[in-house]
Protein backbone atom coordinates (compact mmCIF):
# COMPACT_ATOMS: atom_id res chain seq x y z
CA UNK A 1 0.00 0.00 0.00
CA UNK A 2 1.25 3.47 -0.90
CA UNK A 3 -0.09 6.63 0.79
CA UNK A 4 0.83 10.00 -0.67
CA UNK A 5 0.49 13.25 1.24
CA UNK A 6 0.94 16.43 -0.72
CA UNK A 7 0.40 19.40 1.58
CA UNK A 8 2.70 22.38 1.70
CA UNK A 9 6.44 22.18 1.37
CA UNK A 10 8.34 19.97 3.82
CA UNK A 11 11.91 20.20 2.54
CA UNK A 12 13.54 20.41 5.97
CA UNK A 13 11.90 17.21 7.17
CA UNK A 14 13.00 15.38 4.05
CA UNK A 15 16.56 16.63 4.37
CA UNK A 16 16.72 15.57 8.00
CA UNK A 17 15.39 12.10 7.25
CA UNK A 18 17.78 11.57 4.35
CA UNK A 19 20.75 12.79 6.41
CA UNK A 20 19.96 10.32 9.19
CA UNK A 21 19.64 7.48 6.73
CA UNK A 22 22.90 8.37 5.03
CA UNK A 23 24.74 8.25 8.33
CA UNK A 24 23.16 4.88 9.11
CA UNK A 25 24.55 3.42 5.90
CA UNK A 26 28.20 4.28 6.53
CA UNK A 27 29.37 0.80 7.65
CA UNK A 28 32.84 0.07 6.31
CA UNK A 29 35.49 -2.66 6.20
CA UNK A 30 38.14 -3.00 8.90
CA UNK A 31 41.82 -2.59 8.13
CA UNK A 32 42.77 -6.14 9.09
CA UNK A 33 39.61 -7.94 7.98
CA UNK A 34 39.23 -9.33 11.50
CA UNK A 35 42.46 -11.32 11.17
CA UNK A 36 44.18 -9.82 14.21
CA UNK A 37 42.12 -12.00 16.55
CA UNK A 38 43.22 -15.09 14.59
CA UNK A 39 46.87 -14.05 14.92
CA UNK A 40 46.48 -13.42 18.66
CA UNK A 41 44.75 -16.77 19.25
CA UNK A 42 47.48 -18.61 17.34
CA UNK A 43 50.26 -16.98 19.36
CA UNK A 44 48.49 -17.62 22.66
CA UNK A 45 47.63 -21.25 21.98
CA UNK A 46 50.65 -22.61 20.09
CA UNK A 47 53.19 -19.77 20.09
CA UNK A 48 53.36 -19.52 16.27
CA UNK A 49 52.85 -16.80 13.69
CA UNK A 50 50.23 -16.97 10.98
CA UNK A 51 49.84 -14.66 8.01
CA UNK A 52 47.03 -13.92 5.60
CA UNK A 53 48.65 -13.54 2.19
CA UNK A 54 46.93 -10.73 0.30
CA UNK A 55 49.59 -9.65 -2.18
CA UNK A 56 52.61 -10.91 -4.07
CA UNK A 57 54.82 -8.93 -1.71
CA UNK A 58 53.39 -10.83 1.28
CA UNK A 59 54.00 -14.13 -0.49
CA UNK A 60 57.62 -13.21 -1.31
CA UNK A 61 58.33 -12.36 2.33
CA UNK A 62 56.89 -15.66 3.56
CA UNK A 63 58.73 -17.60 0.84
CA UNK A 64 62.05 -16.28 2.13
CA UNK A 65 61.16 -17.26 5.67
CA UNK A 66 60.15 -20.75 4.53
CA UNK A 67 63.45 -21.18 2.66
CA UNK A 68 65.32 -20.22 5.82
CA UNK A 69 63.50 -22.87 7.86
CA UNK A 70 64.13 -25.53 5.19
CA UNK A 71 67.88 -24.88 5.21
CA UNK A 72 68.31 -27.08 8.31
CA UNK A 73 66.86 -30.40 9.45
CA UNK A 74 63.16 -29.83 9.96
CA UNK A 75 62.01 -29.88 13.57
CA UNK A 76 58.36 -30.34 14.54
CA UNK A 77 58.00 -26.66 15.48
CA UNK A 78 59.56 -25.51 12.21
CA UNK A 79 57.28 -27.83 10.26
CA UNK A 80 54.24 -26.31 11.95
CA UNK A 81 55.46 -22.80 11.19
CA UNK A 82 56.05 -23.61 7.52
CA UNK A 83 52.56 -25.08 7.21
CA UNK A 84 51.01 -21.95 8.71
CA UNK A 85 52.93 -19.81 6.24
CA UNK A 86 52.71 -21.96 3.15
CA UNK A 87 49.57 -24.11 3.14
CA UNK A 88 47.30 -22.86 0.34
CA UNK A 89 44.24 -24.59 1.75
CA UNK A 90 44.61 -22.52 4.92
CA UNK A 91 44.88 -19.34 2.85
CA UNK A 92 41.68 -20.33 1.05
CA UNK A 93 39.96 -20.82 4.41
CA UNK A 94 40.91 -17.28 5.41
CA UNK A 95 38.80 -15.99 2.55
CA UNK A 96 35.75 -17.24 4.44
CA UNK A 97 36.63 -14.67 7.07
CA UNK A 98 36.66 -12.00 4.39
CA UNK A 99 33.25 -13.14 3.15
CA UNK A 100 31.90 -12.99 6.68
CA UNK A 101 33.08 -9.42 7.01
CA UNK A 102 31.31 -8.59 3.76
CA UNK A 103 28.08 -9.87 5.31
CA UNK A 104 28.73 -7.81 8.46
CA UNK A 105 29.30 -4.63 6.48
CA UNK A 106 26.24 -5.34 4.39
CA UNK A 107 24.17 -5.80 7.56
CA UNK A 108 25.18 -2.29 8.63
CA UNK A 109 24.07 -0.66 5.42
CA UNK A 110 20.56 0.29 4.41
CA UNK A 111 19.04 -0.53 1.04
CA UNK A 112 19.51 2.11 -1.60
CA UNK A 113 16.76 4.73 -1.92
CA UNK A 114 14.15 4.18 -4.59
CA UNK A 115 13.20 6.89 -7.08
CA UNK A 116 9.83 6.72 -8.86
CA UNK A 117 8.42 9.03 -11.52
CA UNK A 118 5.04 9.19 -13.25
CA UNK A 119 4.62 11.38 -16.36
CA UNK A 120 1.43 11.98 -18.39
CA UNK A 121 0.30 14.58 -20.94
CA UNK A 122 -3.04 15.38 -22.51
CA UNK A 123 -3.71 18.46 -24.69
CA UNK A 124 -1.06 20.55 -23.00
CA UNK A 125 -2.06 19.36 -19.54
CA UNK A 126 0.59 17.50 -17.57
CA UNK A 127 0.67 15.26 -14.57
CA UNK A 128 4.11 14.51 -13.19
CA UNK A 129 4.81 12.68 -9.92
CA UNK A 130 8.32 12.20 -8.48
CA UNK A 131 9.08 10.35 -5.22
CA UNK A 132 12.24 9.33 -3.43
CA UNK A 133 11.64 6.70 -0.73
CA UNK A 134 13.74 4.79 1.80
CA UNK A 135 13.03 1.65 3.81
CA UNK A 136 12.56 3.20 7.25
CA UNK A 137 11.82 -0.14 8.90
CA UNK A 138 15.30 -1.33 7.94
CA UNK A 139 16.67 1.61 9.91
CA UNK A 140 14.60 0.64 12.95
CA UNK A 141 15.92 -2.93 12.90
CA UNK A 142 19.45 -1.94 11.88
CA UNK A 143 21.06 -2.25 15.37
CA UNK A 144 19.66 -5.74 15.82
CA UNK A 145 20.77 -6.81 12.36
CA UNK A 146 24.25 -5.44 13.02
CA UNK A 147 24.46 -7.37 16.29
CA UNK A 148 23.50 -10.59 14.53
CA UNK A 149 26.08 -9.90 11.84
CA UNK A 150 28.74 -9.14 14.44
CA UNK A 151 28.14 -12.43 16.21
CA UNK A 152 28.41 -14.33 12.95
CA UNK A 153 31.62 -12.49 12.15
CA UNK A 154 33.08 -13.40 15.55
CA UNK A 155 32.11 -17.01 14.92
CA UNK A 156 33.93 -16.88 11.58
CA UNK A 157 37.01 -15.55 13.38
CA UNK A 158 36.97 -18.49 15.76
CA UNK A 159 36.49 -20.93 12.91
CA UNK A 160 39.48 -19.41 11.11
CA UNK A 161 41.55 -19.78 14.27
CA UNK A 162 40.30 -23.37 14.53
CA UNK A 163 41.50 -24.06 10.99
CA UNK A 164 44.94 -22.76 11.95
CA UNK A 165 45.18 -24.86 15.10
CA UNK A 166 43.90 -27.98 13.37
CA UNK A 167 46.47 -27.61 10.61
CA UNK A 168 49.18 -27.18 13.24
CA UNK A 169 48.11 -30.38 15.01
CA UNK A 170 47.87 -32.35 11.76
CA UNK A 171 51.31 -31.14 10.70
CA UNK A 172 52.87 -32.11 14.02
CA UNK A 173 51.38 -35.59 13.74
CA UNK A 174 52.47 -35.94 10.12
CA UNK A 175 56.00 -34.90 11.10
CA UNK A 176 56.02 -37.51 13.87
CA UNK A 177 54.88 -40.24 11.49
CA UNK A 178 57.44 -39.24 8.84
CA UNK A 179 60.39 -39.26 11.25
CA UNK A 180 59.25 -42.53 12.85
CA UNK A 181 58.83 -44.13 9.42
CA UNK A 182 62.39 -43.23 8.42
CA UNK A 183 63.64 -44.68 11.70
CA UNK A 184 61.76 -47.90 10.98
CA UNK A 185 63.47 -48.07 7.59
CA UNK A 186 66.90 -47.86 9.22
CA UNK A 187 66.10 -50.66 11.65
CA UNK A 188 64.52 -52.77 8.91
CA UNK A 189 67.80 -52.47 7.02
CA UNK A 190 69.66 -53.75 10.07
CA UNK A 191 67.33 -56.74 10.27
CA UNK A 192 67.89 -57.48 6.59
CA UNK A 193 71.66 -57.28 7.10
CA UNK A 194 71.45 -59.77 9.94
CA UNK A 195 69.17 -62.00 7.87
CA UNK A 196 71.56 -61.81 4.91
CA UNK A 197 74.44 -62.87 7.13
CA UNK A 198 72.42 -65.79 8.48
CA UNK A 199 71.31 -66.92 5.03
CA UNK A 200 74.86 -66.83 3.66
CA UNK A 201 76.20 -68.74 6.66
CA UNK A 202 73.43 -71.33 6.29
CA UNK A 203 74.31 -71.81 2.61
CA UNK A 204 77.93 -72.50 3.51
CA UNK A 205 76.94 -74.85 6.32
CA UNK A 206 74.80 -76.85 3.91
CA UNK A 207 77.61 -76.92 1.36
CA UNK A 208 79.99 -78.44 3.93
CA UNK A 209 77.38 -81.00 4.98
CA UNK A 210 76.91 -79.58 8.50
CA UNK A 211 73.30 -78.47 7.85
CA UNK A 212 70.43 -80.05 6.05
CA UNK A 213 68.28 -78.36 3.41
CA UNK A 214 65.41 -77.65 5.84
CA UNK A 215 67.64 -75.67 8.20
CA UNK A 216 69.14 -73.71 5.34
CA UNK A 217 65.67 -72.92 3.86
CA UNK A 218 64.46 -71.60 7.21
CA UNK A 219 67.25 -69.01 7.27
CA UNK A 220 66.67 -68.22 3.62
CA UNK A 221 62.96 -67.70 4.35
CA UNK A 222 63.81 -65.30 7.14
CA UNK A 223 65.97 -63.28 4.75
CA UNK A 224 63.15 -63.17 2.16
CA UNK A 225 60.71 -61.87 4.77
CA UNK A 226 63.22 -59.29 5.98
CA UNK A 227 63.76 -58.00 2.44
CA UNK A 228 60.00 -57.76 1.87
CA UNK A 229 59.44 -55.95 5.15
CA UNK A 230 62.18 -53.47 4.27
CA UNK A 231 60.39 -52.69 1.00
CA UNK A 232 57.16 -52.15 2.89
CA UNK A 233 58.87 -49.89 5.42
CA UNK A 234 60.41 -47.82 2.62
CA UNK A 235 57.01 -47.41 0.96
CA UNK A 236 55.43 -46.40 4.28
CA UNK A 237 58.18 -43.81 4.76
CA UNK A 238 57.51 -42.35 1.30
CA UNK A 239 53.78 -42.13 2.04
CA UNK A 240 54.35 -40.44 5.40
CA UNK A 241 56.82 -37.96 3.95
CA UNK A 242 54.52 -37.03 1.07
CA UNK A 243 51.63 -36.41 3.43
CA UNK A 244 53.85 -34.07 5.42
CA UNK A 245 54.96 -32.39 2.20
CA UNK A 246 51.34 -31.69 1.23
CA UNK A 247 50.58 -30.11 4.58
CA UNK A 248 53.71 -27.97 4.29
CA UNK A 249 52.67 -26.84 0.81
CA UNK A 250 56.10 -27.61 -0.66
CA UNK A 251 57.00 -28.38 -4.27
CA UNK A 252 59.95 -28.39 -6.62
CA UNK A 253 63.35 -28.36 -4.94
CA UNK A 254 61.67 -27.73 -1.58
CA UNK A 255 60.59 -31.38 -1.33
CA UNK A 256 64.22 -32.33 -0.65
CA UNK A 257 63.94 -31.06 2.91
CA UNK A 258 65.75 -33.00 5.62
CA UNK A 259 64.19 -34.61 8.68
CA UNK A 260 65.92 -35.40 12.00
CA UNK A 261 67.21 -38.92 12.46
CA UNK A 262 65.11 -39.59 15.54
CA UNK A 263 62.08 -38.48 17.47
CA UNK A 264 62.44 -36.37 20.64
CA UNK A 265 63.07 -38.35 23.81
CA UNK A 266 60.27 -39.35 26.13
CA UNK A 267 59.68 -36.70 28.86
CA UNK A 268 60.61 -37.56 32.41
CA UNK A 269 56.97 -37.50 33.51
CA UNK A 270 53.53 -37.28 31.94
CA UNK A 271 51.36 -34.23 32.54
CA UNK A 272 48.82 -34.60 35.33
CA UNK A 273 45.55 -32.88 34.38
CA UNK A 274 42.84 -33.67 36.96
CA UNK A 275 40.59 -30.81 35.76
CA UNK A 276 40.92 -31.57 32.08
CA UNK A 277 37.17 -31.42 31.36
CA UNK A 278 36.90 -27.96 32.91
CA UNK A 279 39.91 -26.80 30.90
CA UNK A 280 38.32 -28.04 27.71
CA UNK A 281 35.03 -26.29 28.47
CA UNK A 282 36.89 -23.02 29.01
CA UNK A 283 39.33 -23.23 26.09
CA UNK A 284 37.71 -25.09 23.20
CA UNK A 285 37.08 -22.81 20.28
CA UNK A 286 34.40 -25.02 18.75
CA UNK A 287 32.31 -24.60 21.90
CA UNK A 288 32.76 -20.84 21.74
CA UNK A 289 31.80 -20.84 18.08
CA UNK A 290 28.63 -22.90 18.56
CA UNK A 291 27.68 -20.72 21.54
CA UNK A 292 27.98 -17.61 19.39
CA UNK A 293 25.94 -19.25 16.65
CA UNK A 294 23.17 -20.08 19.08
CA UNK A 295 23.12 -16.54 20.46
CA UNK A 296 23.04 -15.14 16.93
CA UNK A 297 20.10 -17.35 16.05
CA UNK A 298 18.30 -16.24 19.21
CA UNK A 299 18.79 -12.63 18.15
CA UNK A 300 17.66 -13.51 14.66
CA UNK A 301 14.49 -15.01 16.12
CA UNK A 302 13.81 -11.70 17.83
CA UNK A 303 14.36 -9.93 14.54
CA UNK A 304 11.97 -12.31 12.79
CA UNK A 305 9.26 -11.64 15.36
CA UNK A 306 9.84 -7.90 15.10
CA UNK A 307 9.29 -8.02 11.34
CA UNK A 308 6.47 -10.55 11.47
CA UNK A 309 3.68 -8.21 10.37
CA UNK A 310 5.48 -5.30 8.73
CA UNK A 311 8.79 -5.98 7.07
CA UNK A 312 8.72 -3.11 4.57
CA UNK A 313 8.00 0.48 5.59
CA UNK A 314 9.06 3.07 3.04
CA UNK A 315 9.06 6.82 3.60
CA UNK A 316 10.36 9.65 1.49
CA UNK A 317 9.72 13.05 -0.03
CA UNK A 318 7.66 13.49 -3.19
CA UNK A 319 6.26 16.19 -5.44
CA UNK A 320 3.43 16.39 -7.95
CA UNK A 321 2.71 18.77 -10.82
CA UNK A 322 -0.74 18.80 -12.35
CA UNK A 323 -1.87 21.14 -15.08
CA UNK A 324 0.29 23.13 -17.44
CA UNK A 325 4.06 23.07 -17.42
CA UNK A 326 4.11 26.46 -15.74
CA UNK A 327 2.06 25.34 -12.76
CA UNK A 328 4.00 25.03 -9.47
CA UNK A 329 5.08 21.74 -7.93
CA UNK A 330 3.14 20.39 -4.95
CA UNK A 331 5.56 18.99 -2.34
CA UNK A 332 4.79 16.24 0.13
CA UNK A 333 5.92 12.74 1.12
CA UNK A 334 5.04 9.13 0.38
CA UNK A 335 4.58 6.23 2.80
CA UNK A 336 4.45 2.60 1.67
CA UNK A 337 4.08 -0.58 3.71
CA UNK A 338 3.06 -4.19 3.27
CA UNK A 339 -0.38 -5.23 4.48
CA UNK A 340 -0.37 -8.67 6.22
CA UNK A 341 -3.52 -9.81 4.50
CA UNK A 342 -2.52 -13.31 3.42
CA UNK A 343 0.90 -13.92 5.00
CA UNK A 344 0.96 -13.14 8.72
CA UNK A 345 4.59 -14.16 9.11
CA UNK A 346 3.87 -17.32 11.10
CA UNK A 347 5.91 -19.49 8.73
CA UNK A 348 8.98 -17.24 9.10
CA UNK A 349 8.72 -17.29 12.88
CA UNK A 350 8.22 -21.07 12.98
CA UNK A 351 11.24 -21.58 10.74
CA UNK A 352 13.41 -19.34 12.91
CA UNK A 353 12.29 -21.15 16.08
CA UNK A 354 13.02 -24.56 14.54
CA UNK A 355 16.50 -23.46 13.46
CA UNK A 356 17.17 -22.05 16.92
CA UNK A 357 16.09 -25.24 18.72
CA UNK A 358 18.21 -27.24 16.29
CA UNK A 359 21.22 -25.08 17.19
CA UNK A 360 20.54 -25.49 20.93
CA UNK A 361 20.59 -29.27 20.64
CA UNK A 362 23.72 -29.19 18.51
CA UNK A 363 25.42 -26.98 21.07
CA UNK A 364 24.53 -29.45 23.82
CA UNK A 365 25.81 -32.34 21.70
CA UNK A 366 29.06 -30.48 21.03
CA UNK A 367 29.61 -29.94 24.76
CA UNK A 368 28.91 -33.60 25.60
CA UNK A 369 31.18 -34.82 22.83
CA UNK A 370 33.93 -32.41 23.90
CA UNK A 371 33.95 -33.83 27.41
CA UNK A 372 34.13 -37.38 26.06
CA UNK A 373 36.83 -36.54 23.52
CA UNK A 374 39.07 -34.88 26.05
CA UNK A 375 38.70 -37.79 28.49
CA UNK A 376 39.47 -40.29 25.75
CA UNK A 377 42.52 -38.44 24.46
CA UNK A 378 43.88 -37.91 27.97
CA UNK A 379 43.56 -41.58 28.81
CA UNK A 380 45.22 -42.47 25.52
CA UNK A 381 48.00 -40.00 26.26
CA UNK A 382 48.68 -41.48 29.72
CA UNK A 383 48.53 -45.06 28.42
CA UNK A 384 50.93 -44.32 25.56
CA UNK A 385 53.33 -42.66 27.98
CA UNK A 386 53.25 -45.65 30.33
CA UNK A 387 53.83 -48.09 27.45
CA UNK A 388 56.75 -46.11 26.04
CA UNK A 389 58.25 -45.71 29.51
CA UNK A 390 57.97 -49.47 30.11
CA UNK A 391 59.81 -50.20 26.87
CA UNK A 392 62.48 -47.63 27.67
CA UNK A 393 63.06 -48.58 31.30
CA UNK A 394 62.34 -52.32 31.28
CA UNK A 395 62.23 -54.16 27.97
CA UNK A 396 65.05 -52.47 26.04
CA UNK A 397 67.56 -52.63 28.97
CA UNK A 398 66.57 -56.27 29.57
CA UNK A 399 67.19 -57.20 25.92
CA UNK A 400 70.52 -55.37 26.11
CA UNK A 401 71.60 -57.37 29.15
CA UNK A 402 70.54 -60.63 27.47
CA UNK A 403 72.50 -59.66 24.36
CA UNK A 404 75.59 -58.88 26.40
CA UNK A 405 75.37 -62.25 28.17
CA UNK A 406 74.94 -64.11 24.89
CA UNK A 407 77.95 -62.33 23.43
CA UNK A 408 80.03 -63.55 26.38
CA UNK A 409 78.70 -67.07 25.88
CA UNK A 410 79.50 -66.88 22.17
CA UNK A 411 83.06 -65.76 22.92
CA UNK A 412 83.32 -68.71 25.29
CA UNK A 413 82.08 -71.00 22.50
CA UNK A 414 79.03 -71.95 24.55
CA UNK A 415 76.54 -70.91 21.83
CA UNK A 416 76.82 -70.80 18.07
CA UNK A 417 76.61 -68.05 15.47
CA UNK A 418 72.95 -68.61 14.66
CA UNK A 419 71.93 -68.22 18.31
CA UNK A 420 73.87 -64.94 18.40
CA UNK A 421 72.17 -63.73 15.21
CA UNK A 422 68.73 -64.63 16.58
CA UNK A 423 69.51 -62.64 19.72
CA UNK A 424 70.59 -59.65 17.62
CA UNK A 425 67.28 -59.78 15.77
CA UNK A 426 65.36 -59.82 19.05
CA UNK A 427 67.33 -56.85 20.38
CA UNK A 428 66.71 -54.81 17.23
CA UNK A 429 63.00 -55.65 17.45
CA UNK A 430 62.81 -54.44 21.07
CA UNK A 431 64.44 -51.12 20.19
CA UNK A 432 62.11 -50.67 17.23
CA UNK A 433 59.12 -51.47 19.45
CA UNK A 434 60.21 -48.71 21.80
CA UNK A 435 60.44 -46.32 18.86
CA UNK A 436 56.91 -47.28 17.81
CA UNK A 437 55.71 -46.63 21.36
CA UNK A 438 57.55 -43.30 21.39
CA UNK A 439 55.87 -42.39 18.11
CA UNK A 440 52.46 -43.27 19.56
CA UNK A 441 53.19 -41.09 22.59
CA UNK A 442 53.94 -38.00 20.51
CA UNK A 443 50.84 -38.61 18.39
CA UNK A 444 48.76 -38.89 21.56
CA UNK A 445 50.38 -35.72 22.88
CA UNK A 446 49.35 -33.85 19.73
CA UNK A 447 45.80 -35.22 19.99
CA UNK A 448 45.56 -34.13 23.63
CA UNK A 449 46.75 -30.61 22.86
CA UNK A 450 44.19 -30.41 20.07
CA UNK A 451 41.37 -31.79 22.21
CA UNK A 452 41.88 -28.95 24.68
CA UNK A 453 41.24 -26.32 22.02
CA UNK A 454 38.99 -28.10 19.52
CA UNK A 455 37.90 -31.40 18.09
CA UNK A 456 40.93 -33.61 17.37
CA UNK A 457 41.45 -34.97 13.89
CA UNK A 458 40.29 -38.61 13.60
CA UNK A 459 43.08 -41.14 13.20
CA UNK A 460 46.75 -40.69 14.05
CA UNK A 461 48.72 -43.64 15.26
CA UNK A 462 48.52 -46.77 13.13
CA UNK A 463 46.70 -49.81 14.36
CA UNK A 464 48.69 -51.80 16.94
CA UNK A 465 50.02 -54.33 14.45
CA UNK A 466 53.56 -55.67 14.20
CA UNK A 467 56.08 -53.33 12.63
CA UNK A 468 58.24 -54.63 9.77
CA UNK A 469 61.14 -55.20 12.16
CA UNK A 470 58.98 -57.02 14.71
CA UNK A 471 57.43 -59.18 12.00
CA UNK A 472 60.85 -60.14 10.71
CA UNK A 473 62.27 -60.81 14.17
CA UNK A 474 59.36 -63.03 15.09
CA UNK A 475 59.92 -65.33 12.11
N, C-alpha and C positions, 0 to 999 in steps of 0.2 A: 504494500500500500504506500502510495506517495501522497503527501499533503503539502500543498504549496500555500504560503502566506505571502501576500504582496501588499503590505502596507507602505508606510513611508520608508525613507532610506534608513538602513541599519548598517552602514559600512564599518563603524567602529566595532560592533559586535562580531562581524564576520572576520575582521582583521585579528581580533583577540583570539577567536576560536582557531583560526588557521595558524597563528603563532604558537599556540599551545600544542597543537598537533605536530607542528614541525619540530618542536623541541623533543616531543615524545618519540620521534622517529630517528633520533640521532645515535642509535646503538652502533658501535664500531668494533673492529677486530683488535685483539690484544697484540702487543709487540712480540710475545713469545709463543702465541698460539696455545697457551696453557701448558707448555712443555716444562716449565720450571719446576712444577710439582713432581713431574716424572723424574727429572734429574735429582731432586732432593730426596725422593723416596729411594732411588737406586743407591745413592751415596749412603743413606742411613742404614739400609738393609744389608747391602753386600759390599759397600765401600768401593764401588766402581763408578766410572764416568760413562755416560751415554749421550750420544749426540743425534740430533735430527738433521739429516743432510738435506739442505734446501738449495744448494747451489754447487756448481763445479768447484768453486774455491773451497767450500766445506769438505767436499770429497777428496780434494788433493791434500788437504791438511791431515785428514784421517788416514789416507793411504800412506803418508810418510810415517805416521805413528805406528801403523800396522807393520810396515817394513822393519822398523826398529825393533819391534817385539819379536819378529820372525828371525832376526839375526842370531838368536841364541836358542838353545834347547827350550822348548815350549813348556812352561810350567802350567799348572791348572789355572792359576790366577790370570796369567797372561792369555791363556786360551779364552777365558771368559771375557776379558777385555777386548780381544780381537773380535769376538762374536758380536759384542755390543756395538762395536764400531762398524763392522763390515757386513753383517747379515742383512741381505736385501729384503727378506721377508719381514724382518723387524721394522725396517724403514717403511715398508708398505703398510704395516699395522699402524704406524704413527699417523698416516693420512686419515685414519678413522677419527683421530683426535681433531684434525683439521676440519673434517666434515661435521663433527659435533659442534665445533665452535661456529660454523656457518649456521647451524640450526639455532644456536643460542642468539647470535646476532639477529637472525631473521625474526626470532620471537620477540625481540625488543624493538622491532620496527612495525609501524602501522602500514596497512595497505595504501597504495597510492590513491590520491583523490580521483574522483570520477567527474568528467565534464560532459554535460549533455546540452544539446542545442536542437530547438525545433524552429523551422523556418517555413512560412507559408505566405503566398501572395495571391490577391484576387482584385483585379481592376484598380491597381494602385494602392490597395489596402494591404497592409502587412501584419503578420503576427509572428513575432520572434521571441522565443524563450531560451534563456541561457542559465544553466545551473552548474554549480561546482560543489560536490558533496563529498563528505568523508564519513568513514565508519566510526561513529562515536562510541559504539559499544565495545569496539576493539580497544579503544583508549581506556575504557573503564576496567576491562579485564587484563590490561597490559601488565600490571605488576605481578598478577598471579601467573600469567603465561611466562613472564621472565623468570620467575622463581622455579617453575617447572623446568624450563630450559637450562637454568643454572645447575639444577640437581642432575640432570642428564649429562651435562658437560662434566661435572665432577665425577660422575660414574665413568665416563669415557676416560678421564685422566687416570682413574684407578685401574681400569682395564689395560690402558697402555703401560702403566707401571707393572701390572701383572704379566704382560707379554715379555717385558724386559727380564723380570725375575725368573720366569719360566725358561726363557732361553738360556739364562745364566746357569740354572740348575741342569738343564739338558746338556749343555756344553761341558760342564764339570763331570757329569756322568760319562759322556762320550769320551772325554780325555782319559778318565780312569779305565774304561774298557779298552781303549787303544793302547795305552801303556802296558796294561796287564796282558793283552794279547801278544804284544811283542816280547814280553818276558816269557810267556808260554812257548813261543817259537824257539827262544834260546835254550830252554830246558828240553824241549822236544828234540832239538839237535843233539844235545848231550845224550839223551836216551838212544837215539839212532846210532851215535858213535859207539856207545857201549854194546848195542845190539850187533853192530857190524863187526866189532872185535870178537864177540862171542860166536857169531856165525862163521867167521874165518877160522877161529880156533877149532870149532867143531868139524869143519871140513878137513883140516889137517889131521885131527884125531881119527876121523874115519879113514883117511888115506893110509894111516899107519896101522890100522886095524885095532886101535884102542877103543873106538866107539862104533856102535852099530848105526844103521841108517835111520832108525827111529829117533835116536838121540840127536843125531845131526839135523834131522828135519824139524825137530822141536825148536832148536836154536835158529834155524833158518826162518821158521814161521814167526818167531819173535821179531826178527829183523824186518820181515815184510810188514808186520803190523806197525812197527816203529816208524818205518818209512811212510806208510800211509797216514799215520797220525800226524807226522810232521807236515805233510801236504795239507791236511785239514787245518792244522794250527796256522800255517802260513795264509791260507785262504781266509780264516777268521780274522787274522790280523789286518789283512787288506780291507775286509768289510768294515771293521771297527775304525780304521784310519779314514776311510772314505766318508763314513758317517760324520766323523769329527770335522773333516774338511768341508762338508756341506754346511754344517752349522757355523763354521768360521767364515764361510763365504769366499774361500780361496780358489784361485784358478791359475793356470799358466805355471810359471816358475815358482809361484808361492806354494804349490802343493809339495814341494821338496822340503818342507819344514822338518825340523828334528824334534824328536820326543826324548824325554829322559829315559835312562836305562831301567829305572825302577820306580815303583810307587813310593810315596812318603811312608815313613815308619808308622807303626801303630802307636797312638798316644799312650801315655803312662796310665791314664784312667779314662773311663767313659764319663760323659756328662750326666749328672744326676738332676733330673727335671721333674720334681714331684707335682708341680702345678702346671703341667704342660697343657692341659685342656684350657685353663684360664688364659695362659699366654696366647694360645691359638685364637681364642675368642676376641682377645684384645688386638691382635696383630694381623689377622688374616685379611688380605685385601678383598678377596672374593666376598667375604661376609659384609665388609663395608660397602662394596658395590651393590650387592643385592638389597642392603638396607636403604641405600639411596634410591634405588629403583622403586622400592615399595613406597617410600615417602613421596617420590615424584608422582607415582600413580594415584596416591591418596589426594595429592593436590590437584591432579588432573580430574579426579572424580568431582572435587569441589567446583572446578571450572566447568565441567559438563553440566552439573546441576544449576550453576549460575546462568548458563546459556540455554537452559532447557526450553524456555518458551520464546525468548527473543534472542536470536543470535546475530541479527543484522539490524543495526540502527544507524541510519545515515542522516547527516545534518550538514547543511551548507548554504551559502548565499545564492540567490538567484535574481534574475531580472527579466521583465517581460515588456515588450513593445507591441502595442496594438494600434492599428490605424495607419496613417501615412508615415513615410520615412522621417518626417520632421517632428513627429510626436515624441514626447519625452519617454525615457525608460521608467518603468515601475520596478523599484527594488524591493526585495523581500528575502525569504529563505525557504528551503525545501526540507521536509522531514520524510524519511522513508523507513519502514520497518516491516518485518515479516509477521503475518498473522498466523498463529498456531491453530489453523482450522482443521487440518487433517493430521498433521504430525505434531504431537504434543511432546516430543522429545523423550518419550519413555524408552524407546529402543536404544538411544544413545546412552542414557543413564544406566540401563541394564547391562549394556556392553562394558561400560567403564567399571561397574561394580564387579562383573565377572572377571575382568582382567585384573582388578585389584586383589580379589580373593585368590586368584591363581598365583599372583606374585607373593602373597602372604604365605601360602602353603609351600611355595618354592623356597622362600627365605627360611622357613622352619626346617625344610629338608636339608638345605645347605648347612645350617648350623648343626643338625644332627650328624650329617655325614662328616663335617669337619672334625667333630669330637672323635668319631670313630677312626678317621684317617690318621689323626695325630697320635692316637693311642696305638694303632697298628704300626705306624712307622717308628714310633719310639721303642716298642717292644722288639721290632726287627733290628733296630740300631743296637740295642743292648745285647741281643742274642748274637748278632754278627761280631760284636766286639769280644764277647766271651769266647766264641769259637776261634777267632783269630788269635786271641791271647793264649788259648789252650794249645794251639799249634805251635806258637812261638815259644812258650815257656815249657811245654811238656813233650810234645811229639817230636819236633825237630831236634831238640837236644838229645832225646832218647835215641833217635835214629843215628845221631852223630856218635854217641857213645858205643852203640852196637857196631857201627862201621869201624871205629877205631879198634875195638876188640877183635873184629874179624881180620883186620889188617895185621895185627900182631900174630894171630893164629896162622894167617897165610905165610907170614915171614918165618914162622916156626914150622912150616910144612905140615900143619895140622888140618888145613882145609885146602881145597884146590882152587884153580883159577875161576871155574864156573860159579862156585859158591861166592867168591869175592865179587864177580860181576853181578850176580843176582842181588847182593847186598848193596852195590852201588846203584842199581836201578831203584831199589826200595828207598834209599836215601834221597835220590833225586825226586822221586815221587812225593816224599814227605815235604820237601822244600817247596815243590810246586803247589802242593795242597795248601800250604801256608800262604803262598802268594794269592791263590784263589780266594782264600778266606779274607786276606787283606783287601783284595779288590772288592769283595762283597761288603766289607765294612765301610769303605769310602763311598760306595754306591748308597748304602743305607744312611750314611751321614748326609749325603746330598739330598736324599728323599726327606729326611727329618727336617733339615733346614728349610726345604720347600714347603713342607706341611705346616710349618709355623707361620708362613706368610701367604699361602694359597694352596690350591689343590695340587698334589704331586703328580708328575707325569706317570701314567701306568707303565709297568715294566721296569727294567733296570738290570739287575743281576740275572745272569742266565739261570736256567733250571739247575738244581743241584745234581747234575750228572757228572760222570767221570771226565776229567780233563784228558787231553791226548796223552800226557805224560803218565797219568794214573792208569789209563787204559793199557798203555804199553807195559807199565811195570807190573800190572796184575796178570799178565799173560802166563 
